[in-house]
Amino acid sequence: MSRRYDSRTTIFSPEGRLYQVEYALEAIAHAGTTLAILSPKEGIVLLAERKIISKLLESSSNSEKIYKINDQTIVSVAGLTADAEILIDRMRNDCQQYLKIYNKLPNTMQVVNKVCDFKQGYTQFGGLRPFGVSFLFAGYDSLNGFQLYSSNPSGNYSGWLATSIGENSSSVQTLLKQELNANSTESHNDITLDDALKIALKVLSKTSDNTHLSADKLELASLSLQSNTNKPTIKLYTPKEIDNLLNLHDLSKKEEE
Amino acid sequence: MDIVLGIRLKDATLIATSKAFTRGISILKDSDDKTLNLNKKNVIAITGESGDTINFAEYIKGNVQLKGLREGHEMESDEIASFVRHELARSLRSRSPYQVNLLVAGVNDKEEGFLSMIDYIGTRCDLPYAAHGYAAFYTMSLLDHHYREDISLDDGLKLLKLCEEELNKRMPMDFKGLNVKIVDKEGIKVIDF
C-alpha cells in the first residue's frame, strides 16, 4: 500500500508521513558516526569515523567527513558524501557572496539557516530526491560565540552542547550525556577544549564497531580562538597528531594485543 | 548644489543637510530633509538626481529593516556601508544606474561614531569628516584645521556652525539653512541648529 506514496517526495502518505524523507534519515543512520562537543568558552571539537577502509585506498590525504566552510565554520558530514559536496559547495559560495556584500562573514546561524532552507525545498518541490545528508556545524561569530548545530534531510536544525549523527548516534549521545555529567560537576560551561577532545575520543572508542581506533579511520578537527588575536582558528588534525592523541589517552590498538 | 556634511565624534556622529529643494534655478521648498533613518543607530544623507535619491534611500532602508527582522538584530554601520557600496557598484553596471551620492552616519556596536562617504561610482571611504559636492570646497579647510580626534559634541556643533557660516558667505545660492541630526547610542535626534 505504502508503495504509492514512496516514489514522490512531495506527497504525504495516508498516515501523514513523508517516506522519502524518512528513507533519507535511514540512509544517515548507516553512515559513519560523527560527534561534536562544545566548550562554550574555548571552542568546539568535531570527531568523525570513516566507514569504508580498504588497504588499497589512498585515503590519508583527502578528507571525506570534515570540511571547512569559511574561516570560522567547519562541518562534519553523515550520509551520502556526493550529496554533501553539493551542499558544502553551496555553503562556501554563499559565505563568500555574503562577505562580498557585507564585508563580514555571516553568523553561524545564517549559514545553517540558509543551507537548511535549501534542503527543505527538496522535501516539498518537484519529485526530486531529498539530500541524504546530515551535518554537524561548528561555528564562531562575534554575536553568539561558539555554536554547535545539527541538521537533517528534512531541513530541520537545532543547537547543541554535544551531539552526534550517523551510525550508533543514539548510544553515542547517551554516553556523551554520562561523560559530560561526570566530567563537570558544576556546568557544561567550564569544560575545556582538551576535556572535550578527550571525551570525544573516549566515547567514540566505546561505541565504534571497530575493536580499536586508529588514525586512518578517524578525522578530527577543532575550532577555537587564537590566544593572541582572538580570531577564530581551525585545526584539522593530521593522522600523526591523531595517533599521538590516541596514545596519550590510551585508546590505541594496544589493549587488543 | 545640495549640501551634505558629516562629522564623526568619539561616540556619536553629526550629519547636516541643506533644507533647500531646488529644480533648475528655482527653490521649490525650504524645508527639505535629505536624510533617512535606516534603523535605531544609522542614518543616511543622500543627494543626486532627485527621483533616484528617494528611490535608492528607501530601497536601502527596506533591505536594512528586512535583514534586521530576519536575523533578530539590527545591521551594523559597517555592514550597511558595505551593502550600500555594493548596491551602487551593481547599479553602475546596469542599464540605468542610480545617480546618487551619500553619507552613512551611525554608531557601531562598540558605540563609536561611524561615518562613510559613498559616491555614485561606488567609491567608499570611511572618514572622520566628509562632504559631498560644492560644500566640500568651502568646508574642507575649516574641518582640516579644527577637527580633533577627541572632539566633543559641543565643539563638533561649533565646527558645524563655522561651516554653515562659511557656506552662507561663499555659496552662490541660498541653501535655506541646515538640517542637523545627531546619532549616538541613544538613537537619532534632530536638533535645532
Interface residues (C-beta under 8 A of the other chain):
Chain A: K100 I101 Y102 N103 K104 N107 M109 Q110 L143
Chain B: E71 H73 D78 E79 S82 F83 H86
